[in-house]
Amino acid sequence: MVRILAITNQKGGVGKTTTAINLATALAAVNERVAVIDLDPQGNASTGLGVSPEMRERSSYDLLMAKESGVDDNTLVQSTVIETKIPNLCIIPSTLDLLGFEAHVANDQDRAFRLRDAIKNLKMPDGQEFTYVLIDCPPSLNLLTLNALSASSAVLVPLQCEFFALEGLGQLVETINQVKDSLNPQLDVQGIILTMYDGRNKLAKQVVEDVKEYFGDKVYNTLIPRNVRVSEAPSHGKPVLIYDVNCVGSQAYIQLATEVIERERALVA
């Protein structure tokens, strides 16, 4: 059964998109069939996987607005899926049209379930089922994020190893709990990913200790380090695992993928 994981944090600059594209690449490298849904109007996940704006004839906006299109739902949904140059990895890209989504559906009763309903029959272009769908959410708790949470099996929360990154975490957890209570009973936090870690920084170490003390085993053991190669990779339209598989950032995302798979398997054991 496909597992749908929302990668979200309402604070920007925490490594959310970087985590989405590199975790997806690491999962695809071990033969998982992966889709990334880019729900951020900025479209950075799309660019980071080599999908230029000119290639985005259909987008996640079309996915969300499927019932207004007049096109057969399954046909429209499948037309949004783009195969990347990475085997086993597809993306549904983003465009600036997403900025108008909330206004278009503000009065619809199903506005929080648009994504859930649209991806029920989502498949790879060759007809195979996806095993993982990763949703890259915008850096805000808006209707796009609510759609992602309503559609997801679980949530991954990237958290920058800095003091201010902790401030909004409580609000995010409260939102997730509200969605679980009212819209999606199966939703849970699968894990918290500590990003941009610098072991030379005492504050970073303190943030790691504080988060682990509060959230316990929800925190992944893998620490995603600050790494120049990770920062360079998007400008080449590549995940860092393709850009430089041997750098410390790539190795960290490979370790993270291992942890994610282990936790997922534990759920069905």
Secondary structure, DSSP 8 states (H G I E B T S, - for coil): --EEEEE--SSSSSSHHHHHHHHHHHHHHTT--EEEEE--TT-HHHHHTT--GGG-SS-HHHHHTHHHH-S-HHHHHHHT-EE-SSTTEEEE---GGGGGHHHHHTT-TTGGGHHHHHTTT-B-TTS-B-SEEEEE--SS-SHHHHHHHHH-SEEEEEEESSGGGGTTHHHHHHHHHHHHHHT-TT--EEEEEEEEE-TT-HHHHHHHHHHHHHHGGGEEEEEEE--HHHHHGGGGTS-HHHH-TTSHHHHHHHHHHHHHHHHHHHHH-
